[in-house]
Amino acid sequence: MLPVMISSATDAYQSAESKFGITKKCIQVLQQYHIPFYIFTKSSLIERDLDLFCKYSDDCFIVWSITTVDEKLRRIIEPGTPPALRIFETINKFVESGIKCCVNIDPIIPFITDGEQQIRNIVNKCQESGLGNISGSVLRVRYDIWPRIRQVLELIDLSWAIKEYEQIYGFQEPILHENNLTADERYTGKVMSNLKYEILNRNIEFGFEKLIAQISRTKQECPVSLQQCKISEFL
């Protein structure tokens, strides 16, 4: 059985979780039925459940999504997220508790967070925290995402880059369709090569496929099927 992936699209540890505790209850269900899992988050609220993860450290891991360690940029790009310094304090607590941890540098935003020094700064912080796995991917642009990116470019005096986005992503304004647009291979290849160089140069592994394999179970090892799990008992 492959592990359950929690919250790749939206954060399971948003502020509402501190009141309702739904994510915590879901984790308790997964643990009760011995189902492996991993969680994506940008939040430090996950510290609340540190004891749960400690009891289950062989069968789970945490992936922190980090966009930048530049505090001025973070306040513009992701004003609702904790400072990177706070996130790395949380990561350190999990690492020291023996819980497998990764960082996903995502999204890497063209002309905003894609610089060599920007990437290097994040990788350096990961290395200082003792992380063994880092992943990352370039921003995908969509009709509802582009206005926000354009606004950020204007706020940080990079209006000239708007035309560059049209070239890299192959669109003309306005973007009317709902499909994600990916950056062209030449740009993506350059950015990802730089990221992988920084990672591998520090003997850190790119991606977390091996961690997924480590916590995966065979059918024989799983005492129950997912259909038998009754989350309603915890809600």
RADA-V302437 format. One record per pair of residues at least 4 apart in sequence whose ideal C-beta (glycine too) atoms are under 6 Angstrom apart, sorted by the first residue. I is the first residue (numbers start at 1). J is the second residue. D is the distance in whole Angstrom. If there is no record, write none. Layout:
i->I j->J d->D
i->I j->J d->D
This chain:
i->1 j->217 d->5
i->1 j->222 d->5
i->2 j->216 d->5
i->3 j->36 d->4
i->3 j->37 d->5
i->3 j->38 d->6
i->3 j->215 d->5
i->4 j->37 d->4
i->6 j->12 d->5
i->6 j->37 d->6
i->6 j->39 d->4
i->7 j->11 d->6
i->7 j->12 d->4
i->7 j->40 d->5
i->8 j->40 d->5
i->11 j->41 d->5
i->11 j->42 d->6
i->11 j->43 d->6
i->12 j->23 d->4
i->13 j->17 d->5
i->13 j->41 d->5
i->13 j->43 d->4
i->13 j->45 d->4
i->13 j->46 d->5
i->16 j->20 d->6
i->17 j->23 d->5
i->18 j->45 d->6
i->21 j->25 d->6
i->24 j->49 d->5
i->25 j->234 d->4
i->25 j->235 d->6
i->27 j->52 d->6
i->28 j->234 d->6
i->29 j->229 d->6
i->29 j->231 d->5
i->29 j->234 d->6
i->30 j->35 d->4
i->30 j->37 d->5
i->31 j->56 d->5
i->33 j->224 d->5
i->33 j->229 d->5
i->34 j->223 d->6
i->36 j->59 d->4
i->36 j->215 d->4
i->37 j->60 d->5
i->38 j->61 d->5
i->39 j->62 d->5
i->40 j->63 d->5
i->40 j->65 d->6
i->41 j->46 d->5
i->42 j->65 d->5
i->42 j->81 d->5
i->44 j->82 d->5
i->44 j->86 d->5
i->44 j->90 d->4
i->47 j->90 d->5
i->53 j->99 d->5
i->54 j->97 d->5
i->56 j->60 d->5
i->57 j->98 d->5
i->57 j->99 d->5
i->59 j->215 d->5
i->61 j->100 d->4
i->61 j->211 d->5
i->62 j->94 d->6
i->62 j->101 d->5
i->63 j->102 d->5
i->63 j->104 d->5
i->64 j->87 d->6
i->64 j->103 d->5
i->65 j->104 d->5
i->65 j->106 d->5
i->66 j->103 d->5
i->66 j->105 d->6
i->66 j->122 d->6
i->67 j->113 d->6
i->68 j->73 d->5
i->68 j->74 d->5
i->68 j->113 d->5
i->69 j->84 d->4
i->69 j->121 d->5
i->69 j->122 d->5
i->69 j->125 d->6
i->71 j->83 d->6
i->73 j->77 d->6
i->74 j->78 d->6
i->75 j->79 d->6
i->76 j->152 d->6
i->76 j->155 d->6
i->82 j->86 d->4
i->82 j->87 d->6
i->88 j->125 d->6
i->88 j->129 d->6
i->91 j->101 d->6
i->91 j->129 d->5
i->92 j->129 d->5
i->94 j->99 d->4
i->94 j->101 d->5
i->95 j->101 d->5
i->95 j->129 d->6
i->95 j->130 d->5
i->100 j->211 d->6
i->101 j->131 d->6
i->102 j->133 d->4
i->102 j->208 d->5
i->103 j->126 d->5
i->103 j->131 d->6
i->103 j->134 d->5
i->104 j->135 d->5
i->105 j->122 d->6
i->105 j->136 d->4
i->106 j->136 d->6
i->106 j->137 d->5
i->107 j->139 d->4
i->108 j->113 d->6
i->108 j->114 d->5
i->108 j->136 d->6
i->108 j->138 d->5
i->108 j->191 d->6
i->109 j->113 d->5
i->109 j->139 d->5
i->110 j->114 d->5
i->111 j->158 d->6
i->111 j->161 d->4
i->113 j->118 d->5
i->114 j->191 d->5
i->116 j->194 d->6
i->119 j->195 d->5
i->119 j->198 d->6
i->120 j->198 d->6
i->123 j->198 d->4
i->126 j->131 d->4
i->126 j->134 d->6
i->127 j->202 d->5
i->132 j->205 d->6
i->133 j->205 d->5
i->133 j->208 d->5
i->134 j->199 d->5
i->134 j->204 d->6
i->135 j->207 d->5
i->136 j->195 d->5
i->138 j->183 d->5
i->138 j->188 d->5
i->138 j->191 d->6
i->140 j->180 d->4
i->140 j->182 d->6
i->141 j->145 d->6
i->141 j->146 d->5
i->141 j->169 d->5
i->141 j->181 d->5
i->142 j->180 d->5
i->143 j->175 d->4
i->143 j->178 d->6
i->146 j->150 d->6
i->146 j->175 d->5
i->153 j->158 d->4
i->153 j->159 d->6
i->153 j->161 d->5
i->153 j->162 d->6
i->154 j->159 d->5
i->165 j->169 d->6
i->166 j->171 d->6
i->168 j->183 d->5
i->168 j->184 d->6
i->168 j->187 d->5
i->169 j->181 d->4
i->169 j->183 d->6
i->171 j->175 d->5
i->171 j->181 d->6
i->183 j->187 d->5
i->183 j->188 d->5
i->185 j->189 d->6
i->188 j->192 d->6
i->189 j->193 d->6
i->196 j->200 d->6
i->196 j->206 d->5
i->197 j->201 d->6
i->199 j->204 d->5
i->199 j->206 d->5
i->217 j->221 d->4
i->217 j->222 d->5
i->224 j->228 d->4
